[in-house]
Amino acid sequence: MSELSGEMLFGIMSMMLALVLWVRVLMNKRHSDDWLEDRLVERQEKIENQRRKTTPAPAPKSDEHTGPARGPWG
């Protein structure tokens, strides 16, 4: 194996450190995306619960047919 000069060694170490930094940034981005998605789901659930509490329930529909029978199925 040939002798590595200081410049080559510095270049290899710099590339390795850049790769480690890049991987860490991607891992952090994925973690923050997951965190944000969880918070948005929780927020949407709170909004839906609040909407259900403030909106009155619709009146139940009667199953009884009050008009004259129409068509072959009555």
Secondary structure, 3 states (H helix, E strand, C coil): CCCCCHHHHHHHHHHHHHHHHHHHHHHHHHHHHHHHHHHHHHHHHHHHHHHHHHCCCCCCCCCCCCCCCCCCCC
